[in-house]
């Protein structure tokens, strides 16, 4: 909570307590008789204790966590955006995203291997259509372990769209990957990408 907000809340509290004390002292009630005022007991002194409100930190509002998530979105967007007419394979997307990977992850991903997870025959069609395959990434945290100062787990859903000069077509199925980010110094990097 910012200092300005605390000061406003403190001022409101002081006004409310002042009004309450004024009312209880009988000065705000003009219908009472002086006799009643003289026989009425005076109110006990009012003591106000002001302490800061307890704070809780929502991990999604933590600037460091937000920075890590932005890096994950950016890295995965670059890694899963392909140019089949000029890229040899999806591995070229990983190479473009290299700056956001740990050395260990880069060594694993930058090996040009053909797996069942790639686009297969569709790659050749995109290449002949001179299509760009653009990626849009959303992150979630359902079932993720709690974040720490140096390790964050997220689930990413990657929606790809094939775009050429004649049409835009969504790739049939989204890709889901589980990622971890590690912090080295003051920089977050993707450390694992699991399908």
N, CA, C and O of each residue as an XYZ file, in Angstrom:
780
protein
N       0.847     -1.155      0.000
C       0.000      0.000      0.000
C       0.902      1.230      0.000
O       1.857      1.290      0.774
N       0.620      2.196     -0.842
C       1.475      3.364     -0.948
C       1.290      4.281      0.248
O       0.274      4.227      0.939
N       2.292      5.129      0.482
C       2.237      6.075      1.602
C       1.080      7.039      1.443
O       0.432      7.374      2.435
N       0.791      7.504      0.216
C      -0.306      8.434     -0.008
C      -1.633      7.785      0.386
O      -2.490      8.425      0.995
N      -1.789      6.532      0.040
C      -3.034      5.841      0.364
C      -3.167      5.655      1.880
O      -4.259      5.774      2.434
N      -2.047      5.363      2.537
C      -2.075      5.212      3.995
C      -2.460      6.529      4.661
O      -3.238      6.546      5.615
N      -1.905      7.644      4.148
C      -2.222      8.950      4.726
C      -3.706      9.284      4.551
O      -4.330      9.818      5.468
N      -4.269      8.977      3.391
C      -5.688      9.231      3.157
C      -6.530      8.403      4.120
O      -7.482      8.912      4.713
N      -6.177      7.105      4.278
C      -6.927      6.250      5.196
C      -6.794      6.738      6.633
O      -7.760      6.678      7.394
N      -5.618      7.219      7.016
C      -5.402      7.747      8.356
C      -6.248      8.998      8.571
O      -6.857      9.157      9.628
N      -6.290      9.889      7.574
C      -7.088     11.114      7.693
C      -8.566     10.786      7.843
O      -9.258     11.404      8.651
N      -9.056      9.820      7.073
C     -10.465      9.414      7.171
C     -10.751      8.840      8.556
O     -11.783      9.132      9.161
N      -9.817      8.013      9.054
C     -10.010      7.431     10.385
C     -10.047      8.509     11.456
O     -10.873      8.445     12.366
N      -9.170      9.494     11.364
C      -9.140     10.584     12.348
C     -10.437     11.376     12.297
O     -10.981     11.725     13.345
N     -10.945     11.668     11.104
C     -12.214     12.397     10.978
C     -13.373     11.612     11.585
O     -14.223     12.181     12.271
N     -13.406     10.312     11.334
C     -14.484      9.490     11.881
C     -14.426      9.438     13.402
O     -15.451      9.561     14.073
N     -13.230      9.257     13.941
C     -13.084      9.193     15.396
C     -13.421     10.548     16.009
O     -14.077     10.610     17.049
N     -12.973     11.645     15.370
C     -13.297     12.983     15.881
C     -14.793     13.221     15.906
O     -15.325     13.766     16.873
N     -15.477     12.811     14.842
C     -16.937     12.954     14.796
C     -17.611     12.127     15.866
O     -18.582     12.567     16.483
N     -17.099     10.930     16.088
C     -17.664     10.060     17.114
C     -17.470     10.667     18.501
O     -18.397     10.662     19.311
N     -16.288     11.184     18.782
C     -16.019     11.811     20.081
C     -16.916     13.038     20.264
O     -17.468     13.247     21.345
N     -17.062     13.840     19.221
C     -17.909     15.035     19.284
C     -19.353     14.641     19.581
O     -20.015     15.253     20.419
N     -19.832     13.612     18.883
C     -21.208     13.164     19.089
C     -21.399     12.617     20.499
O     -22.378     12.944     21.169
N     -20.461     11.781     20.951
C     -20.584     11.167     22.275
C     -20.459     12.179     23.400
O     -20.999     11.954     24.483
N     -19.771     13.274     23.180
C     -19.620     14.270     24.233
C     -20.886     15.105     24.397
O     -20.993     15.887     25.342
N     -21.836     14.948     23.493
C     -23.109     15.642     23.624
C     -23.118     17.021     22.997
O     -24.153     17.687     23.014
N     -22.016     17.468     22.451
C     -21.966     18.808     21.880
C     -22.690     18.861     20.556
O     -23.101     19.938     20.125
N     -22.853     17.763     19.920
C     -23.550     17.764     18.643
C     -25.034     17.591     18.800
O     -25.755     17.690     17.807
N     -25.547     17.333     20.017
C     -26.967     17.097     20.218
C     -27.555     18.291     20.955
O     -27.373     18.406     22.167
N     -28.246     19.169     20.270
C     -28.758     20.400     20.843
C     -30.077     20.206     21.576
O     -30.579     21.164     22.164
N     -30.658     19.015     21.567
C     -31.953     18.812     22.215
C     -31.815     18.411     23.676
O     -32.811     18.357     24.397
N     -30.599     18.131     24.120
C     -30.425     17.731     25.512
C     -30.555     18.961     26.413
O     -30.217     20.074     26.010
N     -31.026     18.758     27.585
C     -31.092     19.853     28.565
C     -29.799     19.909     29.320
O     -29.041     18.940     29.361
N     -29.544     21.077     29.931
C     -28.302     21.231     30.672
C     -28.262     20.313     31.863
O     -27.183     19.881     32.269
N     -29.419     19.997     32.442
C     -29.449     19.111     33.585
C     -28.981     17.733     33.198
O     -28.215     17.096     33.921
N     -29.446     17.274     32.051
C     -29.041     15.946     31.608
C     -27.551     15.918     31.332
O     -26.885     14.912     31.576
N     -27.020     17.045     30.814
C     -25.598     17.080     30.518
C     -24.779     17.015     31.796
O     -23.707     16.410     31.832
N     -25.309     17.664     32.871
C     -24.547     17.696     34.103
C     -24.550     16.338     34.793
O     -23.564     15.990     35.442
N     -25.617     15.564     34.677
C     -25.698     14.295     35.368
C     -25.167     13.125     34.542
O     -24.893     12.049     35.073
N     -25.028     13.349     33.247
C     -24.548     12.250     32.398
C     -23.064     12.021     32.642
O     -22.290     12.971     32.761
N     -22.677     10.757     32.714
C     -21.252     10.484     32.914
C     -20.468     10.883     31.661
O     -20.953     10.750     30.537
N     -19.277     11.362     31.874
C     -18.459     11.728     30.719
C     -17.914     10.448     30.086
O     -17.624      9.470     30.776
N     -17.784     10.477     28.777
C     -17.299      9.261     28.107
C     -15.849      8.979     28.471
O     -15.071      9.889     28.758
N     -15.513      7.719     28.453
C     -14.137      7.301     28.731
C     -13.240      7.817     27.611
O     -13.675      7.918     26.464
N     -12.008      8.138     27.933
C     -11.115      8.615     26.876
C     -10.959      7.541     25.799
O     -10.869      6.348     26.087
N     -10.931      7.997     24.577
C     -10.840      7.097     23.428
C      -9.381      7.000     23.011
O      -8.729      8.014     22.759
N      -8.877      5.788     22.942
C      -7.489      5.562     22.542
C      -7.488      4.918     21.172
O      -8.161      3.914     20.937
N      -6.723      5.511     20.274
C      -6.639      4.975     18.911
C      -5.234      4.456     18.692
O      -4.251      5.162     18.914
N      -5.157      3.234     18.262
C      -3.867      2.637     17.939
C      -3.803      2.472     16.423
O      -4.648      1.811     15.819
N      -2.806      3.072     15.837
C      -2.666      2.979     14.384
C      -1.445      2.139     14.079
O      -0.318      2.489     14.432
N      -1.692      1.024     13.417
C      -0.590      0.175     12.990
C      -0.809     -0.146     11.526
O      -1.948     -0.144     11.058
N       0.257     -0.423     10.797
C       0.073     -0.705      9.380
C      -0.766     -1.960      9.176
O      -0.665     -2.931      9.925
N      -1.583     -1.908      8.154
C      -2.410     -3.063      7.831
C      -1.520     -4.199      7.359
O      -0.492     -3.949      6.730
N      -1.893     -5.454      7.648
C      -1.086     -6.573      7.160
C      -1.085     -6.572      5.637
O      -2.092     -6.257      5.003
N       0.036     -6.923      5.073
C       0.118     -6.945      3.621
C       0.304     -8.369      3.139
O       1.000     -9.173      3.760
N      -0.330     -8.658      2.024
C      -0.115     -9.931      1.357
C       0.320     -9.613     -0.059
O      -0.141     -8.640     -0.656
N       1.198    -10.426     -0.587
C       1.704    -10.192     -1.925
C       1.153    -11.267     -2.844
O       1.374    -12.460     -2.635
N       0.431    -10.825     -3.865
C      -0.070    -11.720     -4.880
C       1.068    -11.932     -5.883
O       1.606    -10.961     -6.415
N       1.445    -13.204     -6.152
C       2.594    -13.460     -7.013
C       2.428    -12.871     -8.401
O       3.421    -12.533     -9.045
N       1.193    -12.739     -8.881
C       1.009    -12.185    -10.212
C       1.274    -10.696    -10.233
O       1.453    -10.125    -11.309
N       1.306    -10.028     -9.051
C       1.583     -8.607     -9.009
C       3.038     -8.327     -8.659
O       3.441     -7.165     -8.612
N       3.823     -9.345     -8.416
C       5.227     -9.175     -8.101
C       5.946     -8.765     -9.386
O       5.900     -9.494    -10.377
N       6.611     -7.605     -9.381
C       7.274     -7.144    -10.608
C       8.306     -8.134    -11.134
O       8.469     -8.263    -12.348
N       9.006     -8.836    -10.244
C      10.005     -9.800    -10.680
C       9.347    -10.992    -11.369
O       9.843    -11.474    -12.388
N       8.233    -11.467    -10.816
C       7.500    -12.570    -11.439
C       6.920    -12.133    -12.779
O       6.945    -12.887    -13.751
N       6.403    -10.922    -12.821
C       5.854    -10.400    -14.075
C       6.945    -10.313    -15.141
O       6.708    -10.625    -16.308
N       8.140     -9.888    -14.735
C       9.261     -9.807    -15.668
C       9.612    -11.202    -16.193
O       9.866    -11.372    -17.386
N       9.626    -12.194    -15.307
C       9.929    -13.573    -15.718
C       8.878    -14.086    -16.699
O       9.216    -14.718    -17.700
N       7.608    -13.815    -16.412
C       6.542    -14.275    -17.310
C       6.630    -13.596    -18.673
O       6.395    -14.233    -19.699
N       6.966    -12.312    -18.689
C       7.131    -11.608    -19.969
C       8.264    -12.215    -20.780
O       8.152    -12.350    -21.998
N       9.351    -12.583    -20.115
C      10.471    -13.235    -20.807
C      10.025    -14.573    -21.377
O      10.365    -14.905    -22.512
N       9.263    -15.348    -20.600
C       8.779    -16.648    -21.093
C       7.893    -16.467    -22.320
O       8.051    -17.176    -23.315
N       6.948    -15.503    -22.249
C       6.061    -15.261    -23.402
C       6.867    -14.846    -24.636
O       6.635    -15.349    -25.735
N       7.812    -13.929    -24.444
C       8.608    -13.452    -25.565
C       9.447    -14.582    -26.162
O       9.474    -14.759    -27.380
N      10.124    -15.339    -25.314
C      10.974    -16.429    -25.791
C      10.165    -17.476    -26.553
O      10.571    -17.919    -27.627
N       9.026    -17.865    -25.998
C       8.211    -18.894    -26.661
C       7.571    -18.367    -27.941
O       7.415    -19.114    -28.908
N       7.200    -17.092    -27.956
C       6.648    -16.502    -29.188
C       7.676    -16.546    -30.308
O       7.356    -16.891    -31.446
N       8.921    -16.192    -29.974
C       9.981    -16.219    -30.986
C      10.297    -17.669    -31.381
O      10.450    -17.972    -32.565
N      10.393    -18.554    -30.394
C      10.759    -19.945    -30.673
C       9.728    -20.670    -31.532
O      10.083    -21.540    -32.328
N       8.451    -20.314    -31.375
C       7.403    -21.013    -32.112
C       6.857    -20.205    -33.289
O       5.824    -20.562    -33.855
N       7.530    -19.132    -33.658
C       7.219    -18.415    -34.896
C       8.219    -18.903    -35.938
O       9.432    -18.805    -35.753
N       7.687    -19.428    -37.028
C       8.532    -20.080    -38.019
C       8.385    -19.424    -39.386
O       7.367    -18.801    -39.690
N       9.419    -19.578    -40.197
C       9.451    -19.093    -41.583
C       9.842    -20.274    -42.463
O      10.992    -20.363    -42.894
N       8.906    -21.182    -42.737
C       9.247    -22.429    -43.431
C       9.907    -22.259    -44.796
O      10.617    -23.159    -45.243
N       9.693    -21.137    -45.462
C      10.329    -20.934    -46.777
C      11.846    -20.747    -46.631
O      12.597    -21.051    -47.557
N      12.296    -20.254    -45.482
C      13.734    -20.030    -45.285
C      14.317    -20.833    -44.120
O      15.511    -21.133    -44.124
N      13.497    -21.187    -43.120
C      13.977    -22.002    -41.994
C      14.175    -23.440    -42.461
O      13.391    -23.960    -43.255
N      15.238    -24.079    -41.958
C      15.453    -25.487    -42.268
C      14.465    -26.371    -41.513
O      14.014    -27.397    -42.023
N      14.132    -25.951    -40.272
C      13.218    -26.718    -39.434
C      12.765    -25.804    -38.286
O      13.233    -24.670    -38.183
N      11.849    -26.294    -37.412
C      11.461    -25.500    -36.244
C      12.634    -25.170    -35.321
O      12.535    -24.253    -34.506
N      13.723    -25.894    -35.435
C      14.898    -25.612    -34.609
C      15.416    -24.196    -34.844
O      15.989    -23.590    -33.939
N      15.222    -23.664    -36.050
C      15.656    -22.290    -36.316
C      14.911    -21.286    -35.427
O      15.463    -20.245    -35.070
N      13.671    -21.596    -35.075
C      12.931    -20.741    -34.139
C      13.589    -20.745    -32.767
O      13.705    -19.701    -32.125
N      14.018    -21.921    -32.317
C      14.743    -22.004    -31.049
C      16.034    -21.189    -31.108
O      16.399    -20.527    -30.136
N      16.722    -21.240    -32.245
C      17.979    -20.489    -32.383
C      17.715    -18.984    -32.266
O      18.512    -18.264    -31.664
N      16.612    -18.507    -32.830
C      16.282    -17.077    -32.730
C      15.969    -16.674    -31.283
O      16.169    -15.521    -30.902
N      15.477    -17.630    -30.479
C      15.118    -17.346    -29.082
C      16.253    -17.663    -28.117
O      16.057    -17.599    -26.903
N      17.421    -17.999    -28.621
C      18.552    -18.457    -27.807
C      18.879    -17.531    -26.639
O      19.238    -18.012    -25.565
N      18.766    -16.228    -26.820
C      19.152    -15.275    -25.771
C      18.341    -15.431    -24.485
O      18.764    -14.958    -23.430
N      17.181    -16.090    -24.559
C      16.330    -16.267    -23.374
C      16.440    -17.670    -22.776
O      15.665    -18.018    -21.884
N      17.396    -18.486    -23.254
C      17.578    -19.858    -22.777
C      18.846    -19.957    -21.922
O      19.829    -19.253    -22.153
N      18.795    -20.852    -20.931
C      20.025    -21.195    -20.224
C      20.905    -21.986    -21.199
O      20.419    -22.477    -22.218
N      22.182    -22.105    -20.887
C      23.090    -22.868    -21.759
C      22.643    -24.320    -21.873
O      22.710    -24.914    -22.949
N      22.187    -24.887    -20.759
C      21.739    -26.286    -20.758
C      20.562    -26.484    -21.710
O      20.551    -27.434    -22.493
N      19.575    -25.596    -21.648
C      18.413    -25.719    -22.531
C      18.825    -25.514    -23.983
O      18.379    -26.249    -24.864
N      19.662    -24.531    -24.235
C      20.097    -24.264    -25.608
C      20.791    -25.486    -26.211
O      20.550    -25.830    -27.369
N      21.646    -26.136    -25.432
C      22.347    -27.325    -25.937
C      21.359    -28.430    -26.276
O      21.580    -29.190    -27.219
N      20.290    -28.525    -25.531
C      19.289    -29.563    -25.786
C      18.441    -29.233    -27.014
O      18.177    -30.108    -27.839
N      18.011    -27.971    -27.140
C      17.063    -27.595    -28.192
C      17.700    -27.297    -29.546
O      17.048    -27.443    -30.579
N      18.939    -26.891    -29.553
C      19.542    -26.450    -30.811
C      20.175    -27.573    -31.607
O      20.959    -27.330    -32.525
N      19.833    -28.808    -31.253
C      20.246    -29.964    -32.040
C      19.149    -30.181    -33.078
O      17.989    -30.386    -32.721
N      19.507    -30.137    -34.347
C      18.513    -30.233    -35.417
C      18.109    -31.694    -35.624
O      18.716    -32.422    -36.409
N      17.073    -32.095    -34.902
C      16.572    -33.463    -35.047
C      15.121    -33.412    -35.498
O      14.408    -32.456    -35.195
N      14.693    -34.408    -36.200
C      13.302    -34.486    -36.636
C      12.563    -35.430    -35.687
O      12.923    -36.598    -35.540
N      11.543    -34.907    -35.060
C      10.772    -35.704    -34.115
C       9.317    -35.750    -34.570
O       8.923    -35.063    -35.512
N       8.546    -36.555    -33.897
C       7.127    -36.663    -34.224
C       6.355    -35.414    -33.827
O       5.221    -35.227    -34.267
N       6.950    -34.552    -33.001
C       6.250    -33.358    -32.531
C       6.249    -32.220    -33.545
O       5.439    -31.301    -33.427
N       7.116    -32.257    -34.516
C       7.194    -31.170    -35.482
C       5.999    -31.168    -36.421
O       5.140    -32.046    -36.345
N       5.946    -30.176    -37.308
C       4.802    -30.058    -38.214
C       4.803    -31.069    -39.355
O       3.814    -31.164    -40.082
N       5.882    -31.823    -39.532
C       5.911    -32.888    -40.543
C       5.668    -32.372    -41.949
O       6.288    -31.399    -42.379
N       4.750    -33.037    -42.673
C       4.465    -32.698    -44.069
C       3.901    -31.285    -44.200
O       4.054    -30.647    -45.242
N       3.257    -30.803    -43.156
C       2.691    -29.446    -43.192
C       3.784    -28.401    -43.417
O       3.544    -27.368    -44.042
N       4.978    -28.674    -42.909
C       6.112    -27.743    -43.076
C       6.365    -27.464    -44.559
O       6.533    -26.313    -44.964
N       6.389    -28.533    -45.364
C       6.641    -28.385    -46.802
C       5.536    -27.569    -47.477
O       5.810    -26.782    -48.384
N       4.298    -27.756    -47.039
C       3.187    -26.990    -47.618
C       3.334    -25.503    -47.276
O       3.146    -24.640    -48.134
N       3.667    -25.218    -46.032
C       3.877    -23.823    -45.637
C       5.024    -23.208    -46.432
O       4.944    -22.057    -46.861
N       6.078    -23.975    -46.623
C       7.229    -23.475    -47.376
C       6.824    -23.143    -48.810
O       7.206    -22.096    -49.333
N       6.058    -24.019    -49.447
C       5.650    -23.757    -50.839
C       4.653    -22.599    -50.920
O       4.578    -21.919    -51.943
N       3.889    -22.371    -49.853
C       2.947    -21.237    -49.816
C       3.626    -19.939    -49.374
O       2.991    -18.886    -49.326
N       4.935    -20.024    -49.048
C       5.679    -18.870    -48.520
C       4.960    -18.293    -47.288
O       4.825    -17.077    -47.153
N       4.507    -19.171    -46.406
C       3.748    -18.767    -45.215
C       4.676    -18.513    -44.034
O       5.739    -19.119    -43.901
N       4.239    -17.605    -43.196
C       4.873    -17.392    -41.893
C       3.937    -18.035    -40.875
O       2.719    -17.885    -40.973
N       4.492    -18.743    -39.906
C       3.690    -19.344    -38.850
C       3.944    -18.514    -37.586
O       5.004    -18.619    -36.969
N       2.969    -17.695    -37.211
C       3.108    -16.785    -36.070
C       2.556    -17.443    -34.810
O       1.535    -18.130    -34.847
N       3.245    -17.221    -33.702
C       2.845    -17.824    -32.426
C       2.320    -16.769    -31.466
O       2.871    -15.674    -31.356
N       1.243    -17.123    -30.773
C       0.675    -16.298    -29.708
C       0.689    -17.157    -28.445
O       0.152    -18.265    -28.446
N       1.299    -16.657    -27.367
C       1.532    -17.458    -26.169
C       0.738    -16.910    -24.988
O       0.743    -15.709    -24.716
N       0.054    -17.823    -24.290
C      -0.581    -17.463    -23.018
C       0.022    -18.355    -21.932
O       0.320    -19.527    -22.159
N       0.191    -17.772    -20.756
C       0.777    -18.515    -19.634
C      -0.256    -18.740    -18.555
O      -1.144    -17.913    -18.344
N      -0.137    -19.860    -17.874
C      -0.979    -20.171    -16.734
C      -0.132    -20.774    -15.630
O       1.071    -20.983    -15.781
N      -0.790    -21.044    -14.522
C      -0.026    -21.556    -13.384
C      -0.792    -22.665    -12.668
O      -0.446    -23.014    -11.539
N      -1.805    -23.216    -13.284
C      -2.617    -24.234    -12.634
C      -1.773    -25.460    -12.284
O      -1.188    -26.100    -13.158
N      -1.723    -25.768    -10.998
C      -0.986    -26.936    -10.542
C       0.520    -26.740    -10.455
O       1.253    -27.694    -10.193
N       0.987    -25.527    -10.669
C       2.431    -25.278    -10.599
C       2.898    -25.243     -9.150
O       2.149    -24.828     -8.265
N       4.133    -25.677     -8.902
C       4.694    -25.508     -7.557
C       4.814    -24.016     -7.241
O       4.844    -23.192     -8.155
N       4.884    -23.663     -5.958
C       5.012    -22.247     -5.600
C       6.287    -21.638     -6.181
O       7.312    -22.308     -6.309
N       6.202    -20.351     -6.530
C       7.369    -19.626     -7.036
C       8.379    -19.422     -5.914
O       8.012    -19.316     -4.743
N       9.642    -19.370     -6.282
C      10.694    -18.987     -5.344
C      11.421    -17.788     -5.942
O      11.088    -17.335     -7.037
N      12.400    -17.283     -5.228
C      13.169    -16.143     -5.731
C      13.998    -16.499     -6.954
O      14.400    -15.615     -7.710
N      14.260    -17.799     -7.158
C      15.151    -18.201     -8.253
C      14.539    -19.221     -9.207
O      15.207    -19.629    -10.157
N      13.279    -19.655     -8.988
C      12.684    -20.690     -9.840
C      11.176    -20.464     -9.972
O      10.466    -20.305     -8.980
N      10.712    -20.454    -11.208
C       9.284    -20.262    -11.499
C       8.854    -21.333    -12.497
O       9.545    -21.579    -13.486
N       7.714    -21.966    -12.237
C       7.129    -22.963    -13.141
C       5.865    -22.359    -13.771
O       5.084    -21.698    -13.087
N       5.671    -22.586    -15.064
C       4.462    -22.130    -15.737
C       4.053    -23.141    -16.804
O       4.858    -23.952    -17.262
N       2.776    -23.069    -17.186
C       2.250    -23.847    -18.300
C       1.949    -22.852    -19.415
O       1.283    -21.842    -19.187
N       2.437    -23.134    -20.617
C       2.228    -22.228    -21.745
C       1.368    -22.905    -22.795
O       1.573    -24.071    -23.132
N       0.401    -22.152    -23.310
C      -0.405    -22.610    -24.436
C       0.018    -21.763    -25.641
O      -0.029    -20.534    -25.598
N       0.429    -22.440    -26.709
C       0.957    -21.755    -27.880
C      -0.005    -21.957    -29.038
O      -0.194    -23.071    -29.525
N      -0.608    -20.858    -29.467
C      -1.543    -20.875    -30.596
C      -0.795    -20.339    -31.815
O      -0.272    -19.225    -31.788
N      -0.746    -21.134    -32.879
C      -0.029    -20.732    -34.082
C      -1.000    -20.468    -35.226
O      -2.026    -21.134    -35.363
N      -0.653    -19.488    -36.033
C      -1.463    -19.123    -37.197
C      -0.556    -19.057    -38.411
O       0.472    -18.381    -38.389
N      -0.936    -19.756    -39.471
C      -0.179    -19.716    -40.727
C      -0.711    -18.557    -41.565
O      -1.910    -18.460    -41.826
N       0.204    -17.681    -41.981
C      -0.186    -16.474    -42.707
C       0.582    -16.432    -44.021
O       1.811    -16.508    -44.033
N      -0.148    -16.311    -45.128
C       0.510    -16.031    -46.412
C      -0.255    -14.901    -47.088
O      -1.188    -14.347    -46.507
N       0.129    -14.561    -48.296
C      -0.505    -13.396    -48.926
C      -1.975    -13.622    -49.268
O      -2.701    -12.653    -49.490
N      -2.434    -14.874    -49.316
C      -3.814    -15.153    -49.699
C      -4.747    -15.441    -48.531
O      -5.950    -15.199    -48.626
N      -4.206    -15.957    -47.427
C      -5.089    -16.357    -46.325
C      -4.354    -16.436    -44.992
O      -3.126    -16.473    -44.912
N      -5.178    -16.458    -43.959
C      -4.690    -16.668    -42.596
C      -5.451    -17.851    -42.049
O      -6.682    -17.865    -42.053
N      -4.716    -18.850    -41.575
C      -5.378    -20.062    -41.103
C      -4.747    -20.524    -39.797
O      -3.526    -20.644    -39.697
N      -5.594    -20.785    -38.789
C      -5.095    -21.283    -37.498
C      -4.562    -22.700    -37.676
O      -5.153    -23.521    -38.378
N      -3.438    -22.965    -37.029
C      -2.903    -24.323    -37.012
C      -3.871    -25.160    -36.188
O      -4.370    -24.706    -35.158
N      -4.135    -26.374    -36.637
C      -5.216    -27.208    -36.092
C      -5.244    -27.303    -34.569
O      -6.299    -27.119    -33.962
N      -4.134    -27.580    -33.959
C      -4.148    -27.746    -32.496
C      -3.100    -26.855    -31.849
O      -2.028    -26.626    -32.407
N      -3.426    -26.360    -30.670
C      -2.461    -25.578    -29.900
C      -1.428    -26.518    -29.291
O      -1.693    -27.703    -29.087
N      -0.273    -25.985    -29.009
C       0.797    -26.740    -28.368
C       0.849    -26.325    -26.903
O       0.816    -25.134    -26.595
N       0.930    -27.289    -26.005
C       1.066    -26.995    -24.579
C       2.437    -27.456    -24.125
O       2.844    -28.590    -24.378
N       3.149    -26.549    -23.442
C       4.459    -26.889    -22.901
C       4.532    -26.445    -21.443
O       3.909    -25.461    -21.045
N       5.295    -27.180    -20.666
C       5.553    -26.828    -19.267
C       6.963    -26.267    -19.236
O       7.901    -26.888    -19.737
N       7.108    -25.095    -18.648
C       8.413    -24.443    -18.635
C       8.838    -24.099    -17.212
O       8.012    -23.901    -16.320
N      10.149    -24.035    -17.034
C      10.694    -23.487    -15.790
C      11.622    -22.347    -16.179
O      12.301    -22.389    -17.205
N      11.629    -21.332    -15.329
C      12.544    -20.208    -15.493
C      13.430    -20.150    -14.270
O      12.964    -20.319    -13.144
N      14.711    -19.911    -14.495
C      15.639    -19.762    -13.383
C      16.233    -18.365    -13.446
O      16.350    -17.760    -14.512
N      16.603    -17.877    -12.278
C      17.175    -16.537    -12.203
C      18.656    -16.643    -11.902
O      19.060    -17.222    -10.893
N      19.454    -16.082    -12.779
C      20.889    -16.003    -12.570
C      21.269    -14.538    -12.510
O      21.112    -13.820    -13.498
N      21.760    -14.086    -11.385
C      22.021    -12.654    -11.221
C      20.698    -11.918    -11.182
O      19.877    -12.164    -10.298
N      20.479    -11.022    -12.127
C      19.203    -10.306    -12.160
C      18.405    -10.638    -13.416
O      17.489     -9.900    -13.780
N      18.746    -11.745    -14.084
C      18.064    -12.096    -15.325
C      17.387    -13.459    -15.240
O      17.978    -14.437    -14.782
N      16.137    -13.501    -15.689
C      15.385    -14.754    -15.779
C      15.643    -15.380    -17.148
O      15.660    -14.687    -18.166
N      15.845    -16.715    -17.160
C      16.033    -17.455    -18.399
C      15.192    -18.729    -18.361
O      14.965    -19.303    -17.296
N      14.736    -19.161    -19.528
C      14.051    -20.448    -19.620
C      15.078    -21.553    -19.410
O      16.129    -21.573    -20.050
N      14.756    -22.465    -18.507
C      15.686    -23.560    -18.195
C      15.187    -24.898    -18.723
O      15.990    -25.762    -19.079
N      13.875    -25.078    -18.778
C      13.324    -26.311    -19.377
C      12.069    -25.982    -20.160
O      11.326    -25.060    -19.825
N      11.853    -26.752    -21.207
C      10.611    -26.730    -21.993
C      10.235    -28.195    -22.179
O      10.949    -28.947    -22.843
N       9.107    -28.598    -21.587
C       8.662    -29.997    -21.697
C       7.303    -30.044    -22.385
O       6.408    -29.260    -22.069
N       7.159    -30.965    -23.319
C       5.883    -31.158    -24.018
C       5.000    -32.090    -23.231
O       3.880    -32.381    -23.651
